[in-house]
């Protein structure tokens, strides 16, 4: 199997697992701590805004290549195997949702960062 084919298969798996975690975060059979982790990972991954914008060379894709997969692995470990398989089956036939909560959180992070940087570097009168 070529590298490109392998990368495409991995990307489809990650997308499916993000949607499966979104489903898991809403299921009453999932423990609360797994719901919280799954919800946070899904909200971040489905948010149209990243912490590190993709236009920044190299590190812009760091969250997509490292942070999101690590979050998925952590959340999947907390969910019972049988439930995760059920969620993956549902996710395979479901459209990708968009996280408005994730969008709101990322906007808040950017606002807090901008205000903090402005406060830190704004010239102060002596």
C-alpha positions in Angstrom: 0.0 0.0 0.0 1.4 3.4 -0.9 2.0 6.2 1.6 -0.7 8.3 0.1 -3.3 5.6 0.3 -2.3 4.9 3.9 -2.5 8.6 4.8 -6.0 8.8 3.2 -7.2 5.8 5.1 -5.8 7.2 8.4 -7.6 10.6 7.7 -10.9 8.8 7.1 -10.5 6.9 10.3 -9.7 10.1 12.3 -12.8 11.8 10.8 -15.0 8.8 11.6 -13.7 8.6 15.2 -14.3 12.4 15.7 -17.9 11.9 14.7 -18.1 8.8 16.9 -16.8 10.8 19.9 -19.4 13.5 19.2 -22.1 10.7 19.4 -20.5 9.2 22.5 -20.6 12.6 24.3 -24.4 12.6 24.0 -25.0 8.9 24.9 -26.2 8.2 28.5 -24.4 4.9 28.6 -21.0 6.5 28.5 -19.3 7.5 31.9 -19.3 11.2 32.6 -15.5 11.6 32.4 -15.4 9.9 29.0 -18.3 12.1 27.9 -16.4 15.2 29.0 -13.2 14.1 27.2 -15.0 12.9 24.1 -17.0 16.2 24.0 -14.0 18.3 24.3 -12.0 16.4 21.6 -15.0 16.4 19.2 -15.8 20.1 19.8 -12.2 21.1 19.1 -11.8 18.8 16.1 -15.1 19.9 14.6 -14.6 23.6 15.3 -13.9 25.6 12.1 -11.2 27.6 14.0 -8.0 26.1 15.3 -5.8 27.2 18.2 -2.9 27.2 15.8 -4.1 28.6 12.5 -3.3 26.4 9.5 -1.7 29.2 7.6 1.3 29.3 10.0 4.0 27.1 8.2 4.6 23.7 9.7 3.1 24.2 13.2 -0.2 25.2 11.7 -1.0 21.6 11.0 0.5 20.4 14.3 -2.9 20.2 16.0 -4.4 18.3 13.1 -1.5 15.8 13.0 -0.7 15.4 16.7 -3.1 17.0 19.2 -6.4 15.7 17.7 -5.2 12.1 17.3 -3.8 12.0 20.8 -7.1 13.4 22.1 -9.0 10.8 20.2 -6.8 8.0 21.5 -7.3 9.2 25.1 -11.1 9.5 24.7 -11.5 6.1 23.0 -9.6 4.4 25.8 -12.3 5.7 28.3 -15.3 4.4 26.3 -16.3 0.7 26.6 -15.2 -1.2 23.4 -18.7 -2.4 22.5 -20.1 1.1 22.7 -17.2 2.6 20.7 -17.9 0.1 17.9 -21.5 1.0 17.9 -20.7 4.7 17.7 -18.2 4.1 14.9 -20.9 2.3 12.9 -23.3 5.2 13.4 -20.6 7.7 12.5 -19.8 5.9 9.2 -23.3 6.6 8.0 -23.8 10.1 9.5 -22.8 13.5 8.1 -20.0 15.4 9.8 -21.5 17.8 12.4 -20.2 21.3 13.0 -19.4 22.3 16.6 -20.8 25.7 17.5 -19.5 25.2 21.1 -16.1 24.5 19.7 -16.2 27.6 17.5 -17.3 29.7 20.5 -14.5 28.3 22.7 -11.9 29.0 20.0 -13.1 32.6 19.5 -12.9 33.0 23.3 -9.3 31.7 23.3 -8.3 34.1 20.5 -10.0 37.1 22.3 -8.3 36.3 25.6 -5.0 35.8 23.9 -5.3 39.1 22.0 -6.3 41.0 25.2 -3.4 39.4 27.2 -0.8 40.2 24.5 -2.1 43.8 24.2 -2.0 44.2 28.0 1.5 42.7 28.2 3.0 44.8 25.4 1.1 48.1 25.6 3.4 50.9 26.5 2.8 52.1 30.0 3.2 55.7 31.0 6.1 56.2 33.4 
